[in-house]
Amino acid sequence: MKAKPINLKNKNIFNEYLILRGLSERTRDTIIRTVNYFAEWVKSENMELEAISYNDIVAYVNYCRKRGNKQRTILVTVNCIKHYYSLLLSENEITDNPCTNVDIKGIKRKILYETFSPPELEKIYKNYKSNNHLVHKRNKIIVGLIIYQGIRTEELAKLTVSDIKAREGKIFIAGARRHNERELTLEAHQLYDLMDYINETRKLFIALRGQDSRNLFLSMGTSERFDNIMQKLSNQLTKQDKRVKEVKQLRASVISNWLKLHDIRKVQYMAGHRYVSSTEAYQANNLDDLKEDVYRYHPDL
């Protein structure tokens, strides 16, 4: 059944709120449509959106369940509604978010992978090897940036030579829709390897390719697809250490280790998380619950 369009209070502000959270047009449309369904139900129950309580949200969950909605769909629904009440909360129109403590039971989850301690990450870095000398030098740096700075694959793909701040011994990671910019300190050996790569190895890549590129990391051929580099690197890491399932596992380990040493806001900055809730997912008491749902509902991880 298609919901009738109704006038949500602060509808335009709500859309702007979702834009500021970095959500795509498609995601915003889904959220607004979902909240619209909820608002229609609220109207049918002779209630007002601004007066909804925790119990009312639970009643709506039961309503969705009776309509045949699956548990995962209901979870997404509650998350969408939570966005709307977060806006009202920020506008001081309500005093608490009625969705905050709603727990959707019955969703099957599985642990993605184990995480590594700093010494284990160091071992993975030191043991990495490739049969191709140029590829080895390039990939060793990439592995280091993941293990020491926790840089995402998409961020590595967009790095340029100018992002390496040699004098300061730092690297700049540009922000994007799903993550914030930041500047992180490099280990001394990383800086040495990077400068050697930029001044020597990268030039050999350019000679083999027959063309230059603004990207810091280049392939042997003319392709600009960084995911090809990462796929091969991921396969190598998995063969060299069976516990490594994917590159995200290394980043997750780095962030969880940071949280044992630093304040959560500092880790949020270091990880480039747009929202602190994304950082909280890596805290020690949540570590065993680092599940598929984290990546589904927190895409800026």
Buried (B, 14 or more C-beta within 10 A) or exposed (E): EEBEEBEBBBBEBBBEBBEEBBBEEEBBEBBBBBBBBBBBBBEEEEBEBEEBEBEBBBBBBEBBBEEEBEBBBBBBBBBBBBBBBBBBBEEEEBEEBBBEEBEBEEBEEEEBBBBBEBEBBEEBBEEBEBEEEBBBBBBBBBBBBBBBBBBBBEBBBBBEEEBBBEEEEBBBBBEBEBBBEBEBBBEEEBBEBBEEBBEEBBEBBEEBBEEEBEBBBBBBEEEEEBEEBBEBBBEBBBEEBEEBBBBBBBBBBBBBBBBEEEEBEEBBBBBBBBBEEBBBBBBEEBBEEBBEBBBEBBBBB
